[in-house]
Amino acid sequence: MKTAQCSRPDRRQLSAALADQRSRHLLSCLQDSPATVRDLAVALAATELGCARSAVTPSDRRQHRRQLDQHYLPRLTDAGLLDRSPDGFVRYVPATLERFDVRFPSLEEPANPTWAAAAAVLARAYRYSLVAVLAERESVSLSRLADRLATTDGVTATPRELAIACHHIDLPKLASVDLLSYDADARTVRSGPAIETVL
């Protein structure tokens, strides 16, 4: 049997997988018990077509099976979220998400908008610390935020490098999922309405 990755998976792969609602739906189908790829194809087709599983046609099943085989299952397996065995069963690997501090919504709610915020925080190692700093105070300057992040375990970037990365990449991304607001002209960051959902 192929086993799930023992090491921590790549954050960006994991984030991209969790940001996709179809991927989360597949994980929700597997959270209680393993399933065959055929069963997953039927479940996916039924959800997307808005019909009962018994109403899924062989053509629809084959189309969704191709999507699973070519895109979704490899991506979820590479992210460490799935384990595929030679007997044809696919299993969800919950331990992958349990390794991270980020609080994730329930897989029973794959459409929950909080998934986008959790996936955004997960994408880079210091984003959880960034969000935690904002939870402590309502507003912080970019330079002070970068100084705090530079003291985070495992961060090797200088405060200047962190300030540049935050300005161009991290803060706009986290603002897009309502975790914060960023005034690029004033270089100030304020906590957003979704910040408590991921801590």
C-alpha positions, 0 to 999 in steps of 0.5 A: 500500500502506498503510504502518505508522505511522512514529511510536511508537505509543500505549503503551496501545494497544500494551499492550492489544493485546499483553496479549490472547492471541488478538492474540498468536496472530494475530501469531505466524501472521504473523511468518514471512510475510503472510497473507490475512484469510481465512487468518487467520480459518481459523487462528484458528478452528482454534486455538480449536476445537482442530481442523485447518485443513481441518476449519474449516467456512465458518460458523466461518470467517465468524464468526471473520472478523467478529471479525477485521474488527471487533475484532482487525485494527483494534486491531492495526493502530492499535497499529502491529503490522500493516500491511494492503495493498490486495492483501488481505494482512496483514503483521506489523510487528516494528519496532514492538516493537523500538523499546522497551527491554522484552524480549518473549517469542517470538511462537512462544509466544503463551500464555507468561505473560511476555507479561502482564508485558511488556505491563504494563511497556510501558503507561507510559513510566516503568515500564521505569525503575521495574522497572530500579530494583527490579532494582538493589536488592531493596527501595526506599521509594515516596518514593525510587522516585518521586525516581528516576523523576522523573530519567528522561528524558521524565518531567515529573511531580514526585516527589509526582505520581509517588508518587501514580500509582505507589501507585494505578496502577503498583505494583498493576498490576505486582504483579498480573503478579509483577514486584514486591510492594508493601506499601501500608501501609509504602510499600515495594516489593520486586522480584518473581520475573518482573522479569528476564524483561522487562529 
